[in-house]
Amino acid sequence: MRRLLPLIALALLAAAAGAAERIERIEPASWWVGMKNSRLQLLIRGKGISALEPAVADARAKLVRVTRTANPNYLFLDLVLSADAAPGALAISFHRGERAVLRHDYPLLAREPGSAERTGFSAADAIYLAMPDRFANGDPTNDRVPGYRQGPDRADRDGRHGGDLAGVITQLDYLADLGFTQLWLNPVQQNDQPHASYHGYAITDFYRIDDRLGDNALYRRLGAEAKARGIGLIMDVVLNHCGNEHWWMKDLPDPDWIHGGTAFTTTTHRRETLHDPHASQADRAAFTDGWFVSTMPDLNQRHPLNATYQNKNTIW
């Protein structure tokens, strides 16, 4: 019995260790076959994930690089997809020694017909700019969402006022009748900030539509409804900063992922330093590398992993 107890304890410890090994995030959450650029980089987050060795045993994709950072909770995988890759789940396994301890079936999707021929906006377009929270409220049930830091308060000029994507959809005929051919929305991704995030520029999840505006499926529906009326949909892409409540601010993928780390360092807002031939490099950096405001950390676009992350997110 005395010998049995230590064995049971070891088994319990092993089980606990195995339970702790899980993937919390993979971004992008999915990708497409048949893309002109065959390279794909995945951000993978999980407690102690860097101690595992990833592998892909599928002819449709080749794992060409595994990047580990100073944070053991992240892995970055560089894949090259084959030109003739078929859509379907791509199995990514994670090993400790000879034993596979995790597996993730990564979705490879089929591209929509004609997607490579899409065109953007031009000087020929009439563009309507709308801030969804201030535009139209089509679904009052999502004005207050449990778990979000800020609820509706129409008496507060910096508060949430209840507008959403459903409301935008209700006004598409009106915009079409006015002759607009493009609709530009302020950012609609999650902005789970405690104050003044109605504008959308303090993103806390780049892959999720804010629940107070709708969801990813509703955003796709908005695009389809607009297209049916001859209106294009322009996405406001924020590459400079995120919100300070973004999930990675509590566990940065790398110490220099954000300029200044997690410590607020303000920008000078002196834009003239960019085109002044006599400006010092220090003055330029004080403008470009500072946080926009204390709630908007400055993303380090010189970090190659961060730059690729933003590139893939924009495409996705």
N, C-alpha and C positions, 0 to 999 in steps of 0.2 A: 504493500500500500504506500509506503514511504517513497518508493521509486516511481510509483504511478502518479503521485501528486506533481512532481516537477515536470513530468511529461505532459500532464494536462495543462499546467501553467504555460509551458512552451507553446502548446497548440493554441491556447487562447491568445497569447501574444502574437503568434503568426497570423491568426484570424483577424485580430485587431489591426495589424499592419496592413493586411490585404484590404480590409474595409476602408482604410484611410487612403488607399491609392485609387483615386478617381479623377476623371477629367471634369473640371468645372466649366471650362469654356474652350471652344475652338472657333476661331474667327479667321477668315470668313466661314460662316456656318455651312456653306455649300458653294459649289462652283459649276462651271459648264464645260462640256466637251466641245471641240471644234473652235476654240478661241484662237485668234491669230497669234497671240502671245501664249506659248505653251507652258510658261513657268507659273507656278503657284506657290506662294508662301503662306504657311499656316502658323498663327499664334496659338499655342496650346498652354492652358493654365491649369494647374492642379498641384496640390500640396506635395512637394518633393519630387515633382514629375521629371526634373532634370537628371535624377539618378537612374531613370529607366532608359533603355535603348529602343528607339522606334524602328519599325521595319514595315516595308510594303512588299508583299509577294503577289504582284499583279502586273501583267504585261502592259496594262494601260497607263501605268505611272512608274516613274523611277525616282526614288529618293536620292537626291544628289548632294544634299547637305543637311546637317543637323547643327544648329547653333544654340549654345548654352550661354546664358548671361550670368551676371553676378547674383541674380535672384534664382534660387533653386526651384522656384515654383513655376518656371516657364521653360518651354522649349519652342524653338522656331524651326519648322520643317520646310525645306525647299524641294518642291516636286517638279518634274517635267512630265507633262501629259503627252501621250502618243498622239500623233495626228489623226489616227483612225480610232481613237478611244470611243467606246460605246457608253451611253449613259447607264447609271446603276451605282450601287453602293461600292465604295472602295474601302477595303478592309485595311486599317492601320493598327498594327499590334505593338505593344510596348512590353519589353522584356527586362527581367532582372536575371542576369546570367543566362542560363538555358531555358528559363521558365517564362512563358508569356503570362503577365499578370493583368493586362488590360487590353481591350480591343475596342476600336471605334469604327463604325461603318459610316464613312464620309460620303455624302450625297454628291454624285456627279450628274448633272442635269443636262437635258437636251436643250439646245438653243431654239428660240422661237424662229420660225421661217422669216427671212428678211431682216433679222436683227442687226446684221453687220452693215446693212445699207441705211440705217437710221441716220437722219441729219439733225443737226442742232438748230438753234435760232440764228437769225441774221438781222441785218438792218431792214429787211423787208417785213419783219414782224411788228405787230403792235402788242406790246407786253403789258400785262396787268400784274402789279405787285400786291400781294395780300398777306397780311399777318394772320394766320388761321385763328389764333385765340381771340382776336379782335374783329373777326369778319362776320361769321354767322354760326349760330349754335343749332346744329341739326340733331344732336343727341344729348339732351340734358342729363341722361343717366350717367354719363362719364365725366360730368363736371367735377365731381369729387371721387377719387379713386383710393381705396384703402391702401395704406403703405406709402403713398406719396407724401412728400414733405410739405407741399403747399396745395391748399384747396382753393375754391373760388371765392372771390371777394370783389364785386364790381365797384365797391366804394373806394378801393385802393387802386391808385393809378399804376402801381407796380404789381398788382395782384393778377390772378387768373380771372378772366371774364367769361370763359365757357365756350368760346368758339372752337370748332373742330372740323375734321375732314368731311364728316357727313354734312355739315353746314356748307362747306365749299361746293360739294356736289349739288346741293339744292340751287346754287346760284350759277351753275355752268351755262344754262340757257340764257340767262341775263347777260353774262359776259360775252357769249357768242353773238347775241343780238347787238351788242355795242360794237362788235367788229374786232374784238381781241383774238389774236391767233396764238398767243403763248400766255401761260399762267405761271408766274414766278411766286413760289411760296417761301416765306422765311423758313428756316430749318424746322423740320417736324420730328426729328429724332428725340428720344427721351431726354428731358431736361429736369431731372429730379433734384432740384435745388430748393433750399428753404425759402428763398425770396427772389423776386424779380427775374423769373426765368421764362416769362410768357413769350419773350421775343424769340426763343429757340436757339440762341447762340452759346449757351453753356451746356453742351451735350454731355450726358452722363452714360450713354450707351449708343455707339455709332451704328449699331445693327438693329435697333428696335425703335419703332414709331412710339412716341409718347402715348401712353394709355388714355390720357385726357383728350387726345386728339383722335384716337382710333387705334388701329393696329396695322401691321404690315400688309395684311390682306386688303384692308380698306384703302390703303395707299395705292395698291395695284389697281383696285377698282376705280379709284379716282382717275388714274392715268388712262384707263380704258374708256371711261365715260367722257373724259375731256377729248380724247382722240376721236371719238364718235361724233363730236361736234366741231372737228377741225381745229382743236386747240392743243398745242403741245404743252408739256409739263416740265418746267425748269426746276431742277433741284439746287437749292442754295447749299453749296459745299463749304464746310468750315475746316480749313487746313491749319489755321494758325493756333488754335487753342481748344480746350475742352472745358467742362465744368469742374470745379474743385471737388464735387461729390461723385465724379466718375469713379467707377469701381476700382480702377487700377491705381488711383491716388493713395489708397491704403496699402498698396503692395506693388510698387512700380516695377515694370518688367526689367528695367535696368536703371541704375542711379541717374544717368543723364538722359532718360526718356523725356523728362520735362526740364526746361531751363530753370536752374535753381533748385532742382529736386522738388520737395514739397514745401519749401520756404518761399513765401511771397517776395518776389523781386519785381518792382513795378517798371514798366516801360516809361521812357521819357516822353513818348508820343511826339517826338520831334522828327517828323517825316522828311524834313528837308535834308537830314543827314544822309539819306540814300542817294541824293543827286547833287550834293554839294561836293565839288572836287577837292575842297580843302578840309572836309570833315575827317576827323581821326577815326581809326578803326574802333577805338573804344566808344566813341559817340554813336557810331553806327550800331554796335552791339548793344549799347544801352537802350536803343530804340527797338531793334529787331528781336532781342532775346528776353526782354522783360515781359511780365504778365500783363495782359490787357487791363484787367482789374484784379482785385484780390480773389475774386471767385472764378477767374478764367485763367488757369495755368497755361503757359506758353509751350506748345509742343515743339520738341527739338527735331526739326526736319532734316538736320544734318546727320542724325542717327540713321544708318542705313536700314535697320529693321523697322524703325518708326516710319520712315519715308515709304517703304514698301507696304506697310500696314495701311497707311492712308491711301495709297494708290489703289490697292485691292478693294478697300472699303468703298471708294468712289465708284469703281466699276460695278461692284455688287449692288 
